[in-house]
Amino acid sequence: MSTTTPATPTPEAATLDAVTAEATTPIELVVLDMAGTTVVDDGVVEQAFARVADRVDLGPTLTRDEALQYVRDTMGRSKIDVFRHLTGGDEALARRANDEFEVAYGELVDESGVEPIEGAGGLIDALRASGVSVVLTTGFSPATRDRLLDALGWTVDAALSPVDAGRGRPAPDLVLTALLRTRASSVAAVAVVGDTVSDVLSGRSAGAGLVVGVTTGAHTREQLLGAGADVVLDSVRDLVGLPAFAAVRASVSSTSAA
């Protein structure tokens, strides 16, 4: 009697199965990253780090090129944690560099303005109008975060920085704090969306029901899938195309047009 070995699912099929399965779990909360996911970055974070390197001697631990590569690799993480690494654990120097980063980023915002990812504002409005809570998370300090929010004029249920939660990404703290703030019923009812490996790892470690990567920011589709994203989209505006957001789909067109 012959036997047939079941075919191994392709990565694409496995991803589709995971996303389809999520349609059975109603999403109550969407946790959205800011820079690179809902806010256009265009290298602004890297430019701010470059200005810091021009103004502050970060020490001999890494060369400038090595430091910049580390910044790219760790996009999405708490900026103070990044500077702790870059300065070899010198806490006073790390805090000075972090303060200078906030100044430099603010300068770049003043010079270039703040631009949302196309459709992000409409998506946020549509989600909230459908009864889904929206929380924005970032590795920026509250001052920089609020400066961006004021410029964008968005209304969300909460906006969180690492200092509000305990630890920054890739730890689960931001996602779990968002759940507690909005009183979502379970982690299975939470969707996490971001453009970096750190965003994906944070969602996975929190046990989020759906973890979505987007390719509008720092990391590639392959990197995001490798980190454990259930699916990777071209943009956050495509979120409502997923089965879990079928109820939101009807309203997103009108809010995006507005």
C-alpha positions as CSV (number, residue, x, y, z in Angstrom):
1,M,0.0,0.0,0.0
2,S,1.5,3.3,-1.1
3,T,1.5,6.4,1.0
4,T,1.6,10.0,-0.1
5,T,3.6,12.6,1.9
6,P,1.6,15.8,2.4
7,A,3.0,18.7,0.6
8,T,4.8,21.3,2.7
9,P,2.8,24.6,2.6
10,T,4.6,27.5,0.9
11,P,5.4,30.6,3.0
12,E,2.8,32.5,0.9
13,A,0.1,29.8,1.6
14,A,1.0,29.7,5.3
15,T,0.7,33.5,5.5
16,L,-2.7,33.4,3.8
17,D,-3.9,30.7,6.1
18,A,-2.8,32.8,9.2
19,V,-4.5,35.9,8.0
20,T,-7.7,34.1,7.0
21,A,-7.8,32.5,10.4
22,E,-7.7,35.9,12.0
23,A,-11.0,36.8,10.4
24,T,-12.7,34.7,13.1
25,T,-11.3,36.9,15.9
26,P,-12.9,40.3,16.0
27,I,-10.3,43.0,16.3
28,E,-11.0,45.5,19.1
29,L,-7.7,47.4,19.1
30,V,-5.2,48.4,16.5
31,V,-1.7,49.4,17.7
32,L,0.0,51.5,15.0
33,D,3.6,52.6,14.9
34,M,4.3,56.2,13.9
35,A,7.5,57.0,11.8
36,G,7.6,54.8,8.7
37,T,4.1,53.3,9.3
38,T,1.6,56.2,9.7
39,V,4.1,59.1,9.3
40,V,6.4,59.5,6.3
41,D,10.0,59.2,7.5
42,D,12.1,59.6,4.3
43,G,15.3,59.1,6.3
44,V,14.5,61.8,8.9
45,V,15.4,59.6,11.8
46,E,18.8,58.7,10.2
47,Q,19.4,62.4,9.5
48,A,18.7,63.3,13.1
49,F,21.1,60.6,14.3
50,A,23.7,62.0,11.9
51,R,23.3,65.5,13.4
52,V,23.8,64.0,16.9
53,A,27.0,62.4,15.7
54,D,28.2,65.8,14.5
55,R,27.4,67.5,17.8
56,V,28.2,64.8,20.4
57,D,31.2,62.6,20.7
58,L,29.6,59.2,21.2
59,G,32.9,57.6,22.2
60,P,35.1,54.9,20.6
61,T,32.8,51.9,20.8
62,L,31.7,52.1,17.2
63,T,32.8,53.9,14.0
64,R,30.3,56.4,12.5
65,D,29.4,53.9,9.8
66,E,28.9,51.1,12.3
67,A,26.8,53.3,14.5
68,L,24.6,54.3,11.5
69,Q,24.1,50.7,10.5
70,Y,23.1,49.9,14.1
71,V,20.5,52.7,13.9
72,R,19.1,51.2,10.7
73,D,19.0,47.7,12.2
74,T,17.2,48.8,15.4
75,M,14.7,51.2,13.9
76,G,11.6,51.2,16.0
77,R,13.4,50.8,19.3
78,S,13.5,53.3,22.1
79,K,16.0,56.0,21.2
80,I,17.6,56.1,24.6
81,D,18.2,52.3,24.4
82,V,19.9,52.8,21.0
83,F,22.1,55.5,22.5
84,R,23.0,53.4,25.5
85,H,24.4,50.9,23.0
86,L,26.2,53.5,20.8
87,T,27.9,55.0,23.9
88,G,29.0,51.7,25.3
89,G,26.7,52.0,28.3
90,D,27.7,55.5,29.4
91,E,24.3,56.6,30.8
92,A,25.1,60.3,31.1
93,L,26.4,60.4,27.6
94,A,23.5,58.4,26.3
95,R,21.0,60.8,27.8
96,R,22.9,63.8,26.4
97,A,22.8,62.2,23.0
98,N,19.1,61.4,23.3
99,D,18.3,65.0,24.3
100,E,20.3,66.2,21.2
101,F,18.4,63.7,19.0
102,E,15.1,65.3,20.1
103,V,16.4,68.7,19.3
104,A,17.7,67.5,15.9
105,Y,14.5,65.7,15.0
106,G,12.5,68.8,15.9
107,E,14.8,70.9,13.6
108,L,14.1,68.6,10.7
109,V,10.4,68.6,11.4
110,D,10.5,72.5,11.2
111,E,12.6,72.4,8.1
112,S,10.6,69.7,6.2
113,G,7.2,69.5,7.9
114,V,5.3,66.4,8.9
115,E,3.6,64.3,6.2
116,P,1.2,61.4,6.9
117,I,1.4,58.1,5.0
118,E,-1.3,58.5,2.4
119,G,-4.6,57.2,3.8
120,A,-3.3,56.8,7.4
121,G,-5.6,59.6,8.8
122,G,-8.6,58.2,7.0
123,L,-7.8,54.7,8.3
124,I,-7.6,55.9,11.8
125,D,-10.9,57.7,11.5
126,A,-12.6,54.7,9.9
127,L,-11.3,52.3,12.6
128,R,-12.6,54.4,15.4
129,A,-15.9,55.1,13.7
130,S,-16.4,51.3,13.5
131,G,-15.7,50.9,17.2
132,V,-12.1,49.8,17.0
133,S,-9.7,51.5,19.4
134,V,-6.5,53.0,17.9
135,V,-3.3,53.5,19.8
136,L,-0.2,55.1,18.3
137,T,3.2,53.9,19.6
138,T,6.7,55.2,19.0
139,G,10.3,55.0,20.2
140,F,10.3,58.8,20.4
141,S,10.0,60.8,23.7
142,P,6.6,62.1,24.6
143,A,7.6,65.6,23.6
144,T,8.6,64.6,20.0
145,R,5.6,62.3,19.8
146,D,3.1,65.0,20.8
147,R,4.8,67.5,18.4
148,L,4.1,65.1,15.5
149,L,0.5,64.5,16.7
150,D,-0.2,68.2,17.0
151,A,1.1,68.7,13.5
152,L,-1.1,65.9,12.1
153,G,-4.2,66.7,14.0
154,W,-5.2,63.1,14.5
155,T,-7.6,61.9,17.3
156,V,-6.6,58.6,18.8
157,D,-7.5,56.6,21.9
158,A,-3.9,56.9,23.2
159,A,-0.4,57.7,22.1
160,L,2.5,55.9,23.9
161,S,6.2,56.2,24.2
162,P,8.5,53.8,26.0
163,V,8.5,55.9,29.2
164,D,4.7,55.4,29.4
165,A,5.0,51.6,29.3
166,G,8.2,50.5,30.9
167,R,10.4,49.1,28.1
168,G,10.5,50.1,24.5
169,R,10.2,47.7,21.5
170,P,10.9,44.8,20.9
171,A,9.6,44.2,24.4
172,P,5.8,43.7,24.6
173,D,5.2,46.6,27.0
174,L,3.8,49.2,24.6
175,V,1.3,46.7,23.1
176,L,0.2,45.5,26.5
177,T,-0.1,49.0,27.9
178,A,-2.3,49.9,24.9
179,L,-4.5,46.9,25.7
180,L,-4.8,48.0,29.3
181,R,-5.5,51.7,28.4
182,T,-8.3,50.7,26.0
183,R,-9.7,47.8,28.0
184,A,-9.6,45.4,25.0
185,S,-10.8,42.0,26.0
186,S,-7.7,40.0,25.1
187,V,-4.4,40.0,23.2
188,A,-6.2,37.9,20.6
189,A,-8.3,41.0,19.8
190,V,-5.3,43.2,19.2
191,A,-3.7,43.9,15.8
192,V,-0.1,45.4,15.7
193,V,1.1,47.2,12.6
194,G,4.6,48.5,12.0
195,D,7.4,48.9,9.5
196,T,10.3,47.5,11.6
197,V,11.5,44.1,12.9
198,S,11.1,45.6,16.4
199,D,7.5,46.3,15.8
200,V,6.8,42.8,14.7
201,L,8.8,41.3,17.6
202,S,6.9,43.4,20.0
203,G,3.6,42.3,18.6
204,R,4.6,38.6,18.7
205,S,6.0,38.8,22.2
206,A,2.8,40.4,23.4
207,G,0.8,37.6,21.9
208,A,-1.2,39.9,19.6
209,G,-3.8,38.1,17.5
210,L,-2.6,39.7,14.3
211,V,0.8,41.2,13.5
212,V,1.2,43.2,10.2
213,G,4.3,44.6,8.6
214,V,4.3,47.4,6.1
215,T,7.0,48.3,3.6
216,T,6.7,52.1,3.8
217,G,9.6,52.4,6.3
218,A,12.8,50.9,7.5
219,H,12.7,47.2,6.8
220,T,12.0,44.9,3.9
221,R,9.2,42.4,3.3
222,E,11.6,39.6,3.8
223,Q,12.9,41.0,7.1
224,L,9.4,41.6,8.4
225,L,8.2,38.1,7.5
226,G,11.4,36.6,8.9
227,A,10.6,38.4,12.2
228,G,7.2,36.7,12.4
229,A,4.7,39.0,10.7
230,D,1.5,37.3,9.7
231,V,1.3,39.3,6.6
232,V,3.2,42.3,5.0
233,L,1.3,45.0,3.2
234,D,2.5,47.7,0.8
235,S,0.9,50.4,3.1
236,V,-1.1,50.8,6.3
237,R,-4.0,52.0,4.1
238,D,-4.3,48.4,2.8
239,L,-5.1,47.1,6.3
240,V,-8.8,47.1,5.7
241,G,-8.3,44.7,2.9
242,L,-7.6,41.9,5.4
243,P,-10.5,39.6,6.5
244,A,-10.3,40.8,10.1
245,F,-11.3,44.3,9.0
246,A,-14.2,43.6,6.7
247,A,-16.6,45.6,8.8
248,V,-14.4,48.7,8.5
249,R,-14.0,48.5,4.7
250,A,-17.2,50.2,3.8
251,S,-16.4,53.4,5.8
252,V,-12.8,53.8,5.0
253,S,-13.4,55.1,1.5
254,S,-15.5,58.0,2.6
255,T,-13.1,59.0,5.5
256,S,-10.1,58.8,3.3
257,A,-11.7,61.0,0.7
258,A,-12.5,63.6,3.4
